[in-house]
Amino acid sequence: MENVWLYAIVGGFVPTILWVLYWYQEDGEEAPEPYFLVIKTFFFGVIAALAALFIQSLIAKTNLSGHRLYAINSCIEEIIKLLAVFIAAFGTVWMDERKDPILYMLTGALGFSAMENVYYIIDHINNGHMLISMIDEAYRTIGATLLHSVASSIIGILIALVFFQKRSIRILATIIGLFIASSIHMFFNLLVISPNPFYNKVGFYAVWGAIIFVLVAFEYIGRMCQKSERCPEPVSPKDKFRKAFF
């Protein structure tokens, strides 16, 4: 059993941590985000995955099925990821640049994906499917991990675009981003579970195209911040629910 957990943790966390390091270095050397906050956000994403799994297990006991079930599960995951990142990073003194929401949303999403990967690896191994677990982990690392990154980064991108606008506009952008992220999540899941290999490939290549879009958007938004822009007033982490980003 210990070997199962070791394999699952390594297989689930190592690829996603590498993704976090990639996005962190994309943030640039100027005013880098503190390591401890990035690590904190990642592990809040891990906790969010456990919370989502618990809620989805309760929903599984209902009569919901088909598209409605996928839609609800997708919304649950995106909402919980957003809440985890909000609690971990939004409103702190370090959330002061346009592209910060994107970086932290990506980090939380990767923590979420890491825990999901651990769950699926353990499930496969316990059912005696060691080879399947290796293949499935490779697929999930490329597919599902990218999906979580894309979906959460969409929310971060929309927040970044209105970063210096008034609070009501930022809230509206977040709601729109949440709707788009949930829709992307649902449609991807429907594509990859389709018995038609063509739809599986469409989902796979679409998520790769989307991650390229995220990379371009990340670079573009990083250049939007002009010296004339006023960063939001930093607040104490203790006051973030009262004064901060939202």
N, C-alpha and C positions, 0 to 999 in steps of 0.2 A: 504493500500500500504506500509506503514511503517513496518508493521509486516512481509510482504513478504520480504522486504529487510533485515530485522533483521534475519529472518530464513535463508535466502540465504547466508548472510555473515557468520553467525555462522556455518551453514552446510558446506559452502565452505572452510572457512579458518581454523577452529579449527583442523580438521583432518590433514591438510597439515602442519600446524604449529607444531603439535606433531611429524610429520615425520622430520621436520627440526631439532627439538630438539634432536631427536634420532640420526640423522647423525652427529650433532654437537658434541654430547658426544662421538660418535665413533671416532672422530678426535683425542681424547686423551687430556690429561691435559698439555702435554709439548708444549709450544709455541702455545696456543690456538688462533684461529682467533678472531679478534675484533668483538664484538656484533654489533656495528653500521654497519660494512661492510656486515655482514651476513644479517641484516635487510634490508639494502640498496639493496642487490642483490635479496632478496626475492621480494621486491616491484618493482624492475625493471622487474622481471618475470611477475608480475601482469600487468604492463604496456605493456609488450610484448604480453600478451594474448589479450589485447584490440586491439593492432596493427594487430595481426594475424586475429582476427575476422573481422576487417574492410577490410583487403585485401581479405579474403575469401568471404566476402559478394559481393565484386566486381567480383570475379571469378565466383561466383554462377550465375551471370547475363549472362555469356557466354554459349556456347553450350557444354561445357565440361561435361562429365558424366562418370560413371563407374570407372574402374581402373585408368584411366588417372587423373580424378578429385581427387581420393584418394591419388595418388602419388604426385600431385602438392601440395595439402593441407598439406600432411605430410612433404614435403620439406620446405614449408613456415614456418610451426611451428618450425621445428628444426633449421632453419637458424635464425629466429627471436629470439628464446631462446638463441642461441649462441651469437648473437650480444648483447643482453641485458646483459648477464653475462660478456662479453668482456668489455662493456662500464662501468659496475658497479665495476668490481673487477680485471680483468686481467691488469697486468702492474703496479699495485700499490705496495707499499713497503711491503705489507703483502703476496704477491704471491711469496713465497720463499721456499716452500716445495713441494715435488713430489705430495702428495695427495691433495694439495690445489685446483688444477683444478677440481678434482672430487667433492669435497665438494661444491664449488661454482656453478658448473654446476647442481648439485642436488638441491641446494637451489633455483636457478633461475627457474628450472623446476617445483619445488613445488609451487612457487609463480604463475607461469603460470597456473598450474593445479587448484589452488585455485580460480582464476578468472573464469576459464572455468566452474568449479562446480557451482559458483554463477549464471552464465548465464543460465545453464541448470535447476537449481532449480527454478529460476524466471520464466522461460519459461513454466515449468510444472505447477506451481501454478497458473499462469495467465490463463492457459487453464483448470483450475478446477481439476487438477490431484494431489491433495495433497498426497495421499497414494503413487501414482506412483513416485512422487518427492522424497519421503523418501526412497523407494526401489532403485530408480535410483541413488540417492546420495550414498547409501551404496555400490552399484555396482561400481560406478565411483571412490569412494575412494579406493576400493580394486583393481580395474582393471585399469582405465585410469590414476589414480594418479601414480600407479606403472609403467605404461607404460612410462609416461613422465620422471620419475626418471631413469628408465633403459636406455631409448634412450639418454638422455643428459649425463648420467654417462659414457656411452660408449665413447663419445667424450672426456670426462675428463680423462678416463683411458688411452686412446691412447696418449693424450698430456702428461700425467704423466710418461708414459713409456719412452718418449723421452725428458723429461723435461730439461736435461742438454746437449742436442744435439744442433746443430746449428739451426738458425731460419728457414731455408728452410725445414729441416726435421720436425720441429714442425708444420709448415704450412701444409706439406704433410700429417702428422698424423691427423691433424684437418680435412682436406678434406676427408680422408678415414673414419674417425669417423662420419662425417656428412652424408656420403653416407650410412654407416651401420645403423646409427640411423634412418634415413628417411625410409630405407627399413623395419626395425623392426616395425616402427610406421605404415607404410602402411599395412603390412601383419597382424598386430594385429587388425587393424580396419576392414579389410576384414573378419577376423575370427569371430569377435564379432557381425558383422551385418549379418552373414550367417543365413539363416533360419534353418540350420541343427544344432541341439543342441550339437552334437558331436564336431563340429568346435568351437562353443562357449566355450566349456570346454577346448579344446586344447589351445585356446588363454588365458584363465584364468590361467590354470596351467603353461603354458609356461612363463607367465610374473612373476609368483611367483618363478619359477626356475631361471629366469634371475636375479631377485632381490637378490637371494641367491648368485649367481655368483658375482654380484656387491659388496656385503658385503665381500666376500672372497677376491676379487681383491683389495678392499679398505684396508683391513688389510695387505695383502701381499705387496702392494706398500708402505704402511706406514713403513714397515720394510726394504725397499730397500735402503733408504737414509743412506749412510755411512758417517762417519766423514770426509773421504777423498774427498767426493763430494763437489764441489763448487757451492753454490747457485747463481742464476742469480743476477747480480748487481741491487739492489733496485733503483727505479726511482721515481721521483715525479709524483703524479697523473696527473699533468698538462702536463707532457712530455710523458705520456704512449703511445699515438698514434705515437710518433716519435721514441721512443727508446725501448719501453717495450716488452712485451712477444712476440709479432709478429714483 
